[in-house]
């Protein structure tokens, strides 16, 4: 099978542009052939074993399985992360969240006179592949980075990524919903034992938690719905801020003075997010758009 034959087959699932991009990625990642190699016909010189492997890859791609899962890797901020179906595929928007944290740690914002955010101790809640935690650990080698997830698969994959990148990330299995009480059980001003939370542990807490309501499924791409983990995607329709509220409540106790809470958010619930964060004690919340112009990130300070 040649490159042209591969991308034409993939048009059964993708448009021409995406089919060509996926085909190029397959040849580059799995067979080491760059576009210049394809131009001179090296795709016709694959061994019998490689041709067999290519056919297996093609069949998986034709089911709609994301190419990142098929190849076992995804690019994120110029680094290559191992991914499997047990974790979300890192998105370029999420790297923008990392950049915001890094820039906040290096300089003042343009809109306020506050000092820069310290980044000595960082917690990533719901780390998945570890893309946020490993990126921050790589860019801030002196920082102590901790990452939590509820999934054993995610923690294993994040550990592998930290090892391959040579960064130190402390990984822990932790369910944020079991640290803080349900808002239906206790008001935010009352956190008695056994819900007593630690204080002044982190300078930065960051999270890209599940934030898609079940009712939004009809607007999602089929390959995401059928292949990426629902545990990392969805929240109940009647409580879209479930994880954000729990994390904010924990952060209000666990952040050091001057610390900041960073979220990737669902643009549909920006107003509700701002109100919730204010109720949980955060006096200032800044909203930032992603590269597509959507209100995608928040930065909150106590």
Phi, psi and omega in degrees: 000134179263171177302313181298321179292323180295308185293329177293323175296321184291344177292353172292338184243325186238164172286170186304314184299311182291324179299318179293320180296318179294317179298318178298319180297318179300311182294323181287311186287315187271331185238002175068024181257120179275168178307324179294327177291322179294325181297325182263010170089017181290345177290346178273358186249018179293146178291169178300318179295319179293323177296321178296317178298318180298321179294321178295317178299316182300316181296322177293319180295326181290344174278353183094002178297129182303141183299330180296322177289320180298318181271344178081017180205156178216145179272138179213109178061035179085002177244152181257122181252139171287134177225150174222169180302345179284353179226156175294150173284125180301136180256151179298330179298323182294329176295330176298326176296317176301316180298323179294318178299313182297317180291326178292332179279347185254340184204164174288156173286162181283341189258354181212163186263013182290158177288163179295157180281130174289147180230039180283324181231119187235139175236127175251117183259122184080057193288334180061237179290351184085014186298319179289309184299314182292323178296314180293322178295323179289320183279337181235073188299340180270355182279149172265110185252127176244144180224134179246150168202156178273343187264128175297320178299315180298316181296322177295315181292319178297321178297319178297319180292321177298319180294315183292336179264355178069034179244157182257111176234126177276115184257141182214136173281118185207133175257113183298332181289345179261358176271316184252148181288153173298139179298341177285341184266320184220143174290159184295340181273356183234111181228066182285168173304139009271017182261018178295123185260147176293153180238154174054053180256330189226151173271325180225133169240130183228145178205142168239076188278174173302131181216009180264125178284151181303325182293347180271359184303323183297340181266000185263156178289144185299321183292333175289312182299320187273344188233332181271150190293123180299328180303327182266358186250314199251149173231160179297145179301327184273001179209068184294342180258019185311305184284323179299318181296316180296318180293318180298320180295319176294315183297325180300333178264327191268344181281142172291160174304131183085000180285171184220147177250123181246134178232146157265134191231167172274119182302340181290342187236034182298312182298315179297323178298313181299318180295315180298315181297322176296317180295331181271007172105004180272117189280338182218127176234126178255137179255137180230137177279152173274183184295345180262007177083011179265143176291104195239340186225150172232148172232121185236139179235149181284000000 
